[in-house]
Amino acid sequence: MVPYILVGVFVFVVVNLLLALSTTYSPIPYFPTQSSDLRLIVKSLNLSKNDILFDLGSGDGKILLSAARLTPMKKGVGVEIHPFLVTLSNIRAFWQGASQVHTELKSIFKTNLDEATVIYLYVGNKMMPSILEYISKTPHPKLVRLVSYMYDFSDNTPLTKKFKKTVLQGKNKVFVLEKD
Ligand SMILES: C[S@@+](CC[C@H](N)C(=O)[O-])C[C@H]1O[C@@H](n2cnc3c(N)ncnc32)[C@H](O)[C@@H]1O
């Protein structure tokens, strides 16, 4: 009986990972941020004990959990459309004892950004314009910083014009928009 259960769990995990890597749920599939750039990204998030970090399209929670481990922050909120990845990141947060981190099963485009002070994005060129437009049209009264891994922010949007851009170089580029 036990081997059958183990095989069932293994097949379930593999099928769900394959679905996450495909475009079944979204045109932007799951690719975790590269480990070699994690420290640079956490540094660029520049979090302090009052910050609330949103990772829009949070995957398995890698960034939120690294931030919880390496730097102070009040809260980390993951927003993810794939149910398996939401469960995985919440299990990982529980396992790590990161009680300030949780992930919600939700579309980026239905996310309330009222409490976000910092937003992290690793979403690809295709989705970046629509996400910037969504953030721009959604109240974000406390937002002071946006960080994007690999993909540049367009300079000519009402949102990006309000922030100052810097670019950091790790293995890949990290784009930071900061309120003046
Ligand atoms: C490239 S991965 C980045 C994962 C994570 N942020 C990281 O850096 O390790 C992009 C993630 O966005 C999720 N995603 C794509 N479209 C989404 C949407 N509309 N709402 C919520 N999540 C979405 C995908 O399922 C995928 O896990």
The ligand as an ORCA input file, in Angstrom:
! r2SCAN-3c Opt
* xyz 0 1
  C       9.161     33.645    -13.635
  S       8.163     33.021    -12.276
  C       8.862     33.930    -10.920
  C       8.690     33.225     -9.570
  C       9.223     33.989     -8.349
  N       8.769     35.360     -8.314
  C      10.714     33.966     -8.308
  O      11.300     35.020     -8.602
  O      11.323     32.938     -8.002
  C       6.617     33.859    -12.601
  C       5.465     33.346    -11.768
  O       4.320     34.160    -12.006
  C       3.159     33.346    -11.939
  N       2.091     34.057    -12.656
  C       1.985     34.252    -13.993
  N       0.877     34.966    -14.280
  C       0.283     35.262    -13.090
  C      -0.895     35.994    -12.733
  N      -1.668     36.572    -13.649
  N      -1.200     36.092    -11.413
  C      -0.424     35.496    -10.466
  N       0.704     34.792    -10.750
  C       1.044     34.674    -12.045
  C       3.588     32.046    -12.594
  O       2.741     30.966    -12.218
  C       5.030     31.911    -12.085
  O       5.088     31.142    -10.920
*
